Amino acid sequence: MVSQVWKRNENWVGSQIEDNFVMVNIDTGKYVSLNSSADAVWQALEQPRTQAEIESGLLADYAVDAATCTQSISGLLEQMHELQLAAPN
């Protein structure tokens, strides 16, 4: 839902390696690699934000229409939730 506030799971730490942001969960040892758009969402979640707030920031930085951005961010937030990177608050 676009109005839910999303928040990072703070058990993840990471570092930029070439074109990806590689992260590891300090509790589980699970790791993921974020591409540039997923990393942009992760960085946006430095403070809890709604999906609409995340989209607004990305629309300013990426050449994408609003409908495509909404669809992409919805899918990405769902993936982040499944991977326990972020969750609605």
C-alpha positions as CSV (number, residue, x, y, z in Angstrom):
1,M,0.0,0.0,0.0
2,V,1.3,3.4,-1.0
3,S,0.6,5.2,2.3
4,Q,2.3,2.6,4.5
5,V,5.5,3.8,6.1
6,W,8.4,1.5,5.2
7,K,11.4,1.0,7.5
8,R,14.8,-0.6,7.1
9,N,15.8,-3.7,9.1
10,E,18.9,-2.3,10.8
11,N,20.5,-5.8,11.0
12,W,21.9,-5.3,7.5
13,V,25.2,-3.6,6.7
14,G,26.8,-3.2,3.3
15,S,29.4,-1.7,1.0
16,Q,29.6,-0.5,-2.6
17,I,31.4,-3.1,-4.8
18,E,31.7,-2.0,-8.4
19,D,28.1,-1.4,-9.6
20,N,26.3,-3.1,-6.7
21,F,25.7,-2.5,-3.1
22,V,26.5,-5.8,-1.3
23,M,24.8,-6.3,2.1
24,V,25.0,-8.9,4.8
25,N,22.6,-9.5,7.7
26,I,24.8,-9.4,10.8
27,D,22.4,-11.8,12.7
28,T,21.9,-14.5,10.0
29,G,24.9,-14.2,7.7
30,K,22.5,-14.0,4.7
31,Y,23.7,-11.6,1.9
32,V,22.2,-9.8,-1.0
33,S,23.5,-7.6,-3.8
34,L,21.4,-4.5,-4.7
35,N,21.6,-3.0,-8.2
36,S,21.6,0.8,-8.5
37,S,17.8,1.3,-8.3
38,A,17.4,-1.1,-5.4
39,D,20.3,0.7,-3.7
40,A,18.5,4.0,-4.3
41,V,15.4,2.6,-2.5
42,W,17.6,1.3,0.4
43,Q,19.2,4.8,0.7
44,A,15.8,6.4,0.6
45,L,14.8,4.2,3.6
46,E,17.6,5.7,5.7
47,Q,14.6,7.4,7.3
48,P,11.2,5.6,7.4
49,R,9.2,6.7,4.3
50,T,6.0,5.9,2.5
51,Q,6.1,4.3,-0.9
52,A,4.9,7.6,-2.4
53,E,7.8,9.5,-0.8
54,I,10.3,6.9,-2.2
55,E,8.7,7.2,-5.7
56,S,8.9,11.0,-5.6
57,G,12.6,10.9,-5.0
58,L,13.2,8.3,-7.7
59,L,11.1,10.1,-10.3
60,A,13.4,13.1,-9.8
61,D,16.5,11.0,-10.4
62,Y,15.5,8.4,-13.0
63,A,13.9,8.8,-16.5
64,V,10.8,6.7,-15.8
65,D,7.0,7.5,-15.9
66,A,5.0,7.5,-12.7
67,A,3.0,4.3,-13.4
68,T,6.2,2.3,-14.2
69,C,7.9,3.7,-11.1
70,T,4.9,2.8,-8.9
71,Q,4.8,-0.8,-10.3
72,S,8.6,-1.2,-9.9
73,I,8.8,0.2,-6.4
74,S,5.8,-2.0,-5.3
75,G,7.6,-5.1,-6.5
76,L,10.9,-4.1,-5.0
77,L,9.4,-3.3,-1.6
78,E,7.7,-6.7,-1.6
79,Q,11.0,-8.4,-2.4
80,M,12.7,-6.3,0.3
81,H,10.0,-7.5,2.7
82,E,10.5,-11.1,1.7
83,L,14.3,-10.8,2.2
84,Q,13.7,-9.1,5.6
85,L,15.5,-5.9,4.4
86,A,12.6,-3.7,5.1
87,A,9.0,-3.8,6.3
88,P,6.0,-1.7,6.6
89,N,5.8,-0.1,10.0
